[in-house]
Each structure stands twice: as structure tokens, then as C-alpha cells.
Amino acid sequence: MVTVRAVETSQARSGAGECDPLDPAVIGLRVRALREASGLSLRDLAARSGVSAPMLSQVERGDTSPTLAVAAKIAAGLQLRLSQLLRLDESGAVTIVRAGEHRHGGNARRGHRYEVLTSAQPGQRAELSRHTLAAGGATGASDDPPMHEPGSRETALIERGAIVLVCDGERHELGAGDCVTFDADLPHHFENPTADDASFLAVVSAGLRRS
């Protein structure tokens, strides 16, 4: 039976002296933080993961090192990959993207352009982007869809102008300074119904859906 502790011991040989994300206490704190951020009780996560509430409680307290199979079930219950839960695909505590390194995209025909401000490296768990909509522009064309993993949550801050969020068929009018958070794996797009340009910042976080 392979436990997370066994993986930790193996990795420690090549990373001595570093804060170890596979320490049971660290994993426990992370599981609890992710569970609470998702608005889940222990019983909720138990039902979603197939791991008993008492076992989850032991993991969260750092009293036990879960087997890889149990850790995988917990990750699935939180709508994460195992590597995301254990932070195995991260390459450092700090990632910097310089001003000239932003990724750009969008759909000129629909009046939408964007730049992704965060790193494309795996394990980031959140993506920050700036979007600009021309007058009458919109996101979400067939060749410009929002590509978000199941369980993703998105927060958008309107920087300037007036924007309408259409999420799961409902329209929400937003103005400069307004901030909205929603389940990003639902059908959605942003529209600019005005005669002036508008812009907003968007943060997409994986695996944090409320239910």
C-alpha cells in the first residue's frame, strides 16, 4: 500500500530543506481550505469523494497520511486532479510573468481581445486575464469560447464602461467598479451594449465551485 508519506520520502531525497507540500499536516490544511472554499461540509465531501467523514477529519487534522488512492478520491471530490491537490505539478512558490510576456488572443470580428497575465505553467490553479470589448462587442463566439474546467469559478471586475454578463441564460448588468463571481463551467459570455469600449479583469480558479 503506497501512501502520500512514501512519495514524500522519495521526493525528499532530491529536495532536502524545502517546505514539503506532501507533509500530512500541509495536506490536511490544504484539504480543509479547499473544502471550506467550496462551501462543503465534511459530510458533503464524504458523499462526493467516497471517503468517510471520520477519515477526512483525520486527514484534515494531519493525523494520518492518506494512501494515494484515498488522496485521489479526495481530489476528485474537490473536482481537482491529484497533482493539483498535492501540488506535484508546481515548480516553485513564486512565478513572475513580465509585462512583455503576456499571451494575447480574442476575436476581432466580435470586438473582443484579451491578454492572459498569469503564467501558463501547470499547477497555477488560477488565471488572471484582462478583456477589452469594443462597442457592441461580445466574448464567447464559437471560435472564442470560455474554456474552463468543471468546477471552475470566475470573478470579474469591471474596469471601465458598462458590461452585461449572460450566465446560464440570465442577464446581469454591470458597471465600472462592479465585481461578479459565478460558476464558470456554466454557459456564459460578456457583452458590451454601449457605444464605448469597455474592459474587465477576470480571475478563473479551478475546483472551487460551491456545489
C-alpha positions as a printed NumPy array, in Angstrom:
array([[  0.   ,   0.   ,   0.   ],
       [  1.576,   3.28 ,  -1.164],
       [  0.914,   6.348,   0.96 ],
       [  1.498,  10.022,   0.305],
       [  4.161,   9.803,   3.032],
       [  6.051,   7.263,   0.908],
       [  6.038,   9.645,  -2.044],
       [  7.171,  12.392,   0.301],
       [ 10.14 ,  10.302,   1.464],
       [ 11.154,   9.613,  -2.128],
       [ 10.953,  13.268,  -3.136],
       [ 12.769,  14.444,  -0.028],
       [ 15.976,  12.857,  -1.293],
       [ 16.068,  15.389,  -4.146],
       [ 14.594,  18.374,  -2.302],
       [ 16.035,  18.418,   1.184],
       [ 15.49 ,  21.626,   3.107],
       [ 12.417,  22.758,   1.176],
       [  8.919,  23.099,   2.625],
       [  7.318,  19.803,   1.671],
       [  3.784,  20.002,   0.242],
       [  3.362,  16.262,   0.924],
       [  3.656,  16.574,   4.685],
       [  0.377,  15.22 ,   6.154],
       [ -0.157,  18.425,   8.14 ],
       [  0.246,  20.526,   4.974],
       [ -2.09 ,  18.269,   3.01 ],
       [ -4.648,  18.404,   5.819],
       [ -4.652,  22.186,   5.911],
       [ -4.972,  22.302,   2.128],
       [ -7.869,  19.848,   2.019],
       [ -9.715,  21.798,   4.7  ],
       [ -9.105,  25.146,   2.966],
       [-10.316,  23.796,  -0.38 ],
       [-13.342,  22.121,   1.2  ],
       [-14.362,  25.291,   3.029],
       [-13.736,  27.437,  -0.064],
       [-16.115,  25.127,  -1.934],
       [-18.746,  25.542,   0.784],
       [-18.694,  21.836,   1.624],
       [-19.138,  20.173,   4.987],
       [-17.206,  17.013,   5.858],
       [-20.327,  15.008,   5.079],
       [-20.684,  16.752,   1.709],
       [-17.108,  15.945,   0.732],
       [-17.524,  12.395,   2.029],
       [-20.538,  11.917,  -0.22 ],
       [-18.73 ,  13.378,  -3.23 ],
       [-15.437,  11.554,  -2.719],
       [-16.437,   8.186,  -1.244],
       [-14.033,   8.779,   1.66 ],
       [-15.689,   8.568,   5.08 ],
       [-16.146,  11.73 ,   7.131],
       [-14.043,  10.334,  10.033],
       [-11.168,   9.588,   7.628],
       [-11.468,  13.063,   6.095],
       [-11.351,  14.556,   9.579],
       [ -8.154,  12.628,  10.347],
       [ -6.587,  13.805,   7.087],
       [ -7.522,  17.442,   7.734],
       [ -6.005,  17.284,  11.229],
       [ -2.816,  15.777,   9.819],
       [ -3.254,  12.681,  11.984],
       [ -2.812,  10.31 ,   9.064],
       [ -1.062,  10.188,   5.702],
       [ -3.694,   9.123,   3.168],
       [ -2.955,   6.437,   0.626],
       [ -2.62 ,   7.666,  -2.939],
       [ -5.969,   6.026,  -3.701],
       [ -7.656,   7.952,  -0.875],
       [ -5.921,  11.187,  -1.885],
       [ -7.127,  10.68 ,  -5.456],
       [-10.709,  10.233,  -4.224],
       [-10.461,  13.411,  -2.128],
       [ -9.092,  15.302,  -5.128],
       [-11.969,  14.057,  -7.287],
       [-14.452,  15.116,  -4.613],
       [-12.956,  18.606,  -4.748],
       [-13.023,  18.483,  -8.565],
       [ -9.229,  18.605,  -8.775],
       [ -6.577,  16.386, -10.252],
       [ -4.445,  14.524,  -7.72 ],
       [ -1.4  ,  16.502,  -8.863],
       [ -3.277,  19.739,  -8.152],
       [ -4.272,  18.624,  -4.67 ],
       [ -0.717,  17.564,  -3.821],
       [  0.892,  20.427,  -5.773],
       [  3.127,  17.956,  -7.593],
       [  2.973,  19.952, -10.847],
       [  4.211,  23.225,  -9.363],
       [  7.765,  24.423,  -9.946],
       [  8.245,  26.979,  -7.174],
       [  6.457,  29.227,  -4.719],
       [  6.812,  32.367,  -6.863],
       [  6.08 ,  32.704, -10.582],
       [  6.636,  36.022, -12.363],
       [  5.317,  36.96 , -15.799],
       [  6.954,  40.086, -17.196],
       [  4.955,  42.778, -18.997],
       [  6.161,  41.677, -22.425],
       [  5.364,  38.002, -21.842],
       [  1.559,  38.181, -21.718],
       [ -0.386,  35.873, -24.015],
       [ -2.861,  37.603, -26.33 ],
       [ -5.982,  36.426, -28.112],
       [ -9.604,  37.179, -28.853],
       [-11.955,  37.6  , -31.796],
       [-11.608,  40.812, -33.812],
       [-14.867,  40.169, -35.676],
       [-16.803,  40.192, -32.416],
       [-14.84 ,  43.103, -30.949],
       [-13.146,  41.09 , -28.212],
       [ -9.468,  40.99 , -27.338],
       [ -7.736,  39.729, -24.214],
       [ -4.367,  39.163, -22.616],
       [ -3.582,  36.468, -20.057],
       [ -1.46 ,  37.993, -17.307],
       [ -0.524,  34.855, -15.378],
       [  1.866,  32.038, -16.219],
       [  0.911,  29.15 , -18.486],
       [  2.909,  26.725, -16.324],
       [  0.883,  23.851, -14.82 ],
       [ -0.191,  23.972, -11.212],
       [ -1.107,  27.671, -11.039],
       [ -4.768,  26.876, -10.195],
       [ -5.893,  30.402, -11.113],
       [ -5.691,  32.522, -14.245],
       [ -5.878,  36.318, -14.41 ],
       [ -6.764,  37.985, -17.71 ],
       [ -7.753,  41.437, -18.986],
       [-10.515,  41.665, -21.589],
       [-11.472,  44.591, -23.814],
       [-14.798,  44.768, -25.61 ],
       [-15.362,  47.248, -28.433],
       [-18.746,  48.949, -28.769],
       [-21.281,  46.186, -29.368],
       [-18.627,  43.531, -28.797],
       [-19.007,  40.2  , -27.005],
       [-16.987,  37.215, -25.806],
       [-17.854,  33.595, -26.379],
       [-18.004,  33.147, -30.148],
       [-17.789,  29.592, -31.473],
       [-14.078,  30.155, -32.162],
       [-13.557,  32.159, -28.945],
       [-15.265,  30.114, -26.216],
       [-14.576,  30.321, -22.473],
       [-12.627,  27.116, -21.84 ],
       [-12.995,  26.364, -18.133],
       [-12.643,  23.073, -16.274],
       [-15.621,  21.55 , -14.435],
       [-15.932,  23.141, -11.021],
       [-14.256,  26.402, -12.026],
       [-15.309,  29.718, -10.507],
       [-14.773,  33.085, -12.177],
       [-14.602,  36.57 , -10.668],
       [-14.746,  39.603, -12.958],
       [-14.043,  43.217, -12.026],
       [-15.319,  45.85 , -14.441],
       [-12.549,  48.378, -15.039],
       [-14.389,  50.795, -17.336],
       [-17.604,  51.053, -19.268],
       [-20.806,  49.038, -18.936],
       [-20.922,  45.282, -19.485],
       [-23.628,  42.617, -19.389],
       [-22.816,  39.129, -18.116],
       [-25.06 ,  36.445, -19.593],
       [-24.693,  33.349, -17.402],
       [-26.858,  30.267, -17.791],
       [-29.426,  32.322, -19.706],
       [-29.706,  35.17 , -17.156],
       [-28.508,  38.726, -17.862],
       [-26.637,  40.78 , -15.251],
       [-25.863,  44.452, -15.903],
       [-22.509,  45.634, -14.551],
       [-20.752,  48.99 , -14.375],
       [-17.26 ,  50.248, -13.606],
       [-16.165,  49.039, -10.168],
       [-18.743,  46.229, -10.004],
       [-17.45 ,  42.756,  -9.217],
       [-19.236,  39.489, -10.015],
       [-18.445,  35.857,  -9.159],
       [-20.13 ,  32.89 , -10.84 ],
       [-19.787,  29.218, -11.779],
       [-17.567,  29.433, -14.851],
       [-18.407,  25.957, -16.158],
       [-21.923,  27.176, -16.959],
       [-22.628,  28.646, -20.428],
       [-21.715,  32.323, -20.236],
       [-20.396,  35.319, -22.12 ],
       [-19.905,  39.069, -21.69 ],
       [-21.463,  41.772, -23.876],
       [-20.826,  45.489, -24.325],
       [-24.182,  47.026, -25.29 ],
       [-22.873,  50.603, -25.329],
       [-21.227,  52.845, -27.92 ],
       [-17.953,  52.996, -25.983],
       [-15.182,  50.496, -25.287],
       [-15.328,  48.554, -22.026],
       [-12.806,  46.413, -20.161],
       [-12.72 ,  43.986, -17.264],
       [-10.324,  41.783, -15.324],
       [-11.223,  38.122, -14.851],
       [ -9.835,  35.53 , -12.438],
       [-10.692,  31.873, -13.056],
       [ -9.991,  29.451, -10.207],
       [-10.141,  25.69 , -10.685],
       [-12.051,  23.335,  -8.446],
       [-13.807,  25.886,  -6.253],
       [-17.432,  25.568,  -7.308],
       [-19.917,  25.94 ,  -4.443],
       [-21.836,  22.743,  -5.122]])
